[in-house]
Amino acid sequence: MIMNWTKRLLLLLTLLLPFVLFGQEATAPAAATPVADKGDTAWMLVASAFVFFMIPGLALFYGGLVRSKNVLSTMMHSFVAILVLTIQWTVFGYSFAFSGTNPYFGNFDLAFLNGIDENSLELTIPKYVHFLFQGMFALITPALISGAIAERVKFGGYIAFILLWSTLVYDPVAHWVWAADGWLFKMSALDFAGGTVVHLISGIAGLAAAIVLGKRKGEGPALIAPNNLTYTLIGAGLLWFGWFGFNAGSGLAVNGIAARAFLVTLIAPAAAGVAWLVIEYAHTRKATALGAASGIVAGLVVITPASGFVGVQGALIMGFLVSPVCYGAILLKGKLGYDDSLDAFGIHGVGGALGAILTGVFTLSLGAGVASRGDQILVQVISVVATAAYSFIVSVILVFLIDKTIGFRISEEKEIAGLDLEIHGEKGYEI
């Protein structure tokens, strides 16, 4: 009797098993809802502060390179970018860069941080922190352009330019490369921290502005004599310090990729600095402080797009390669006849383009859907050509329109007298 009941129970369980299994499959729990990670959040807050610190560093770097009569006006170009572009980024810039599904530009969905609160997440960090970190990139990128047009522009014209350029160039290009629906993002263009988005488009914009505005007044060594190379060296050091957050924070998490990005941000600038000093000594029989600072910044620029993708060997090679290329570009400007005051194009434009292409050469892993290294390099070249061409064309139009309306180029009399007194009514130095 017991055996009969046992057989019946086993038969019933056998018949019910498919239904039990089917029911388990149908009611399987959904994917876990993302939650904020305290470690990632803390690191990204620190990284945001690192990048913000780069802007005073840039002010010192550029401020030391100009003549003493223009030191305050040059440094103000960096500081006023913080003021006006924070407002732009808050009102609509962040939304233009990171909202919507259009492959070319965002919309107003996130204007004034609409719909974002303390519980809103971007991956494992609060959306507020993502806004802050990306905002620091949006502040410093237009300030880089000021190096190409230093010592000859009106303050109001400069403010109008960076506002319009950020809206029409930086925000759309950031959307192309970093937004999930951006057309270059979908092509798997690799740009970890801004080789194209930050350095290439700002350097190209500086070239466009320098060409349209024309040369500074004056000739000879006095035109390019730095007023305080101590400032420039300190500025380079502060930029390098902040760049650790710039690159290592761009993965938005604390992990091995962030650690490697931090590591190569030390290695590549060191290699570039050594290479620059060697080249400079071979060319002029002098190894200068300006050369060391220039090499460091060139190395930082070239590793930026690659920082999350390459290893130690790639970082060393990229650092050694960027210095001769940028050094040559700076020498070439004299023959081409444009006046890039502080070599913004020669370092940021050329270094950013080289870094973006070499990322495809040395990346440890190809982009999603990319079949071969050759295909990845082709994608990188497309991203360089597209972003550079777009920035150049829009920048030329903006500079021309501003100069013909409210005025961009300062008068010859005021330029000769010095922008510090003529624009700000102050002196950088009381002698």
PyMOL commands that set and color helices and strands:
alter all, ss='L'
color gray80, all
select helices_A, chain A and resi 2-26+38-63+68-98+111-113+127-148+155-178+183-186+195-213+221-224+229-248+256-284+289-303+312-336+344-362+373-404+412-417+419-424
alter helices_A, ss='H'
color red, helices_A
select strands_A, chain A and resi 121-122+125-126
alter strands_A, ss='S'
color yellow, strands_A
deselect
rebuild
show_as cartoon
